[in-house]
Amino acid sequence: MSSAVHDMQVAILEGKQSLTQLLRRTKLIAASLNLADVEKWVDYELKGYPADADLPKYRTVNTEALHILNPVQGWRFAGHSCCRR
């Protein structure tokens, strides 16, 4: 298995594979090593986190206002996050 991990490290450094491909490889390695928590994390990253899951800090964003990119009109104000109840 160490060669699979090494191959994964090389693939990451080369930067030729998509993040999705790298995550799928990670899941295969995790399954081979019986790392259920890593497999679960990869599934969440690939398929989305369920509503009741605790999100990792890198998946949350705090902001005062929200803007969206409209392909015709450019960046548009979409509202304040402080006003949601």
C-alpha positions as CSV (number, residue, x, y, z in Angstrom):
1,M,0.0,0.0,0.0
2,S,2.9,2.4,0.5
3,S,3.4,2.5,-3.2
4,A,-0.2,3.6,-3.7
5,V,0.2,6.4,-1.1
6,H,3.5,7.4,-2.8
7,D,1.8,7.4,-6.2
8,M,-1.0,9.5,-4.8
9,Q,1.6,12.0,-3.5
10,V,3.3,12.2,-6.9
11,A,-0.1,12.7,-8.6
12,I,-0.9,15.6,-6.2
13,L,2.4,17.3,-6.9
14,E,2.2,16.8,-10.6
15,G,-1.2,18.6,-10.7
16,K,-2.5,16.8,-13.8
17,Q,-5.5,15.1,-12.1
18,S,-8.7,16.8,-11.0
19,L,-9.6,17.1,-7.4
20,T,-12.4,14.6,-8.0
21,Q,-10.0,12.1,-9.4
22,L,-7.7,12.6,-6.4
23,L,-10.5,12.2,-4.0
24,R,-11.6,8.9,-5.6
25,R,-8.1,7.6,-5.4
26,T,-8.0,8.7,-1.7
27,K,-11.2,6.7,-1.1
28,L,-9.7,3.6,-2.7
29,I,-6.6,3.8,-0.5
30,A,-8.7,4.5,2.6
31,A,-10.8,1.4,1.9
32,S,-7.7,-0.7,1.5
33,L,-6.4,0.6,4.8
34,N,-9.8,0.3,6.6
35,L,-10.0,4.0,7.3
36,A,-13.8,4.4,7.5
37,D,-13.6,8.0,8.7
38,V,-11.6,9.0,5.6
39,E,-13.9,7.2,3.3
40,K,-16.9,9.0,4.9
41,W,-15.1,12.4,4.5
42,V,-14.4,11.7,0.8
43,D,-18.0,10.7,0.3
44,Y,-19.2,14.0,1.8
45,E,-16.7,16.0,-0.2
46,L,-17.8,14.3,-3.5
47,K,-21.6,14.0,-2.9
48,G,-22.2,16.9,-0.4
49,Y,-22.7,17.0,3.3
50,P,-26.0,15.9,4.7
51,A,-28.1,18.7,6.4
52,D,-27.5,17.2,9.9
53,A,-23.7,16.8,9.5
54,D,-21.2,19.0,11.3
55,L,-19.4,20.9,8.5
56,P,-15.6,21.3,8.6
57,K,-14.5,24.9,9.2
58,Y,-13.2,25.2,5.7
59,R,-16.8,24.6,4.4
60,T,-18.3,27.6,6.3
61,V,-18.1,31.2,5.4
62,N,-19.1,34.2,7.5
63,T,-20.0,37.4,5.7
64,E,-21.9,40.6,6.2
65,A,-23.3,40.8,2.6
66,L,-23.8,38.5,-0.3
67,H,-23.1,39.3,-4.0
68,I,-23.9,37.0,-6.9
69,L,-22.3,37.0,-10.4
70,N,-25.0,37.5,-13.0
71,P,-23.6,36.6,-16.5
72,V,-25.4,39.6,-18.1
73,Q,-25.3,42.3,-15.4
74,G,-22.1,41.3,-13.5
75,W,-21.8,41.3,-9.8
76,R,-25.1,42.1,-8.1
77,F,-25.9,42.7,-4.4
78,A,-28.1,39.8,-3.1
79,G,-28.7,40.8,0.5
80,H,-27.4,41.0,4.0
81,S,-26.8,37.9,6.1
82,C,-27.6,39.8,9.3
83,C,-31.3,40.1,8.3
84,R,-32.0,36.3,8.0
85,R,-34.1,35.0,10.9
